[in-house]
Amino acid sequence: MERDLRLRRERDVRVARARGRSVTHGPYVLRYLRNPASPDANRYTVVAGKKVGGSVQRNRLKRVTREALRALHPRLATGFDCVIILRGTVEELPSSAAAFELLTVVFQRAGMLPQAAPAGEPGS
């Protein structure tokens, strides 16, 4: 992920987790907080606790999640700090194809990604 899109400072991550709004879907929890200092960009971090699996599994799942996030980023509303938390066991967590779909739903529920028009509706 590009350097300017990363939420790097531990303090910023703690603030987003403590004060941010929360949306959950499947193995993902999104904690997001409006960032008035940066209204034209989002910053992201992906967090996975030790309950998710060993370090190899955690790092793989974080890479998969960041790749899906990289594809979604241009379509998202801007001005947010986002902490994406992986939870559950390794067996419950997504493959690379499923990660994109799950993150799409999470960001739609958060109101950061427009809903897709149902089939047959104008504009679809």
N, C-alpha and C positions, 0 to 999 in steps of 0.2 A: 504494500500500500504506500502511496506517495507520502513523503515526510510531512507535508503540510496538512494532510488528512488524518494524521494520527493524534490521538488524545494521549499524550505522553506523561505529563506530570501526575504523580500519584495524588496530589492534592486535588487536581481537576477531576480525576476519576472518583475520588471519595465524595466530592461535592455532587457530581452527577448521580452517583448511587444513592446518596442520602436525600437529596432534595428533588431529584428527577421523578417524572411520572413513569409508570411501569406498564408494560404490555407483555403478555405471555402467550406463546403458541408453541406447542410441542416442546422440544428440548431447548428453546430459546426464551430468554427473558431480555427485553429491551428496556433499559433505563435511559431516559432522554430528558434533557434540560435545555431550554432556550439559552443561547449564548449571545447576549447583546453586544459583546465586544467583537464578534465576528458574524455579522448578519448575512454575509455572502458565501459562507462555507460551513460545512459540517466537519466535526472531528469525531473519530471512532476509535474504540479499543475493543478487543475481544478477550474475555476472561473465562478460564475454565478451572474449576477447583479440582482437588485431588480425587474427589468422588467420581469424576468422569472416567478416570482410568490412569494408566501409567503415563509417563512423560511422552513417550512416542505417540500414543493415541491422542493425548491432549493437544500436542503440537500439530498433528495431522488434522484434527478437527478444527483447530484455530486457523490453519492455512486454508482449508476448504471454505470455512466461513468468511474469511477475508477475501477470497477469490469471488465468492457470490456477492459480497458487499461491493467489491470493485465494479462488478457489472451493474449493480443497482444504483450506485452512487449518482450518476448523472440525472436520474429520474426523481430523486428525492428532494423534498423541500429543504431549504438551507437555513442556517442559523442555529444549529443544534449541536450539543455534545452528546454522543451516544455511547453507552456501554452495553455491549452484547454479552450476555452471560450464558454459557453452555451449562446445562444441568442434565442429570440422569446418568445412566450407564452407557458404556460404549455401544452396546447392542441397540439402544434406543436412538442413538444420534444419527444424523443424516449422512448420506453419501453426497458427493459433489452435486449431483443433479437435484436431489431433494433439498439441499441447503438453500438453493436459489428460491425455490417455491415457498419454503417455510419462512425465509426472511422477507419475501414479498408480502406474505400475509401479515407478518409482525409489523412491518412498516405501514401497511394499509390500515391496520387497527390503530396505529399511533397517529394516523392522519398526515403522515409525512409522504405518502405515495398515493396518487389518485387511484380510485377504484376503477377496475377495468369494466367497460360497458358490457352487459350481458349480451349473448349472441342474439342477433335479430334486432337489436335496438339501434337506432340511428347513432352514427359515430363509431360503430364497431367495425 
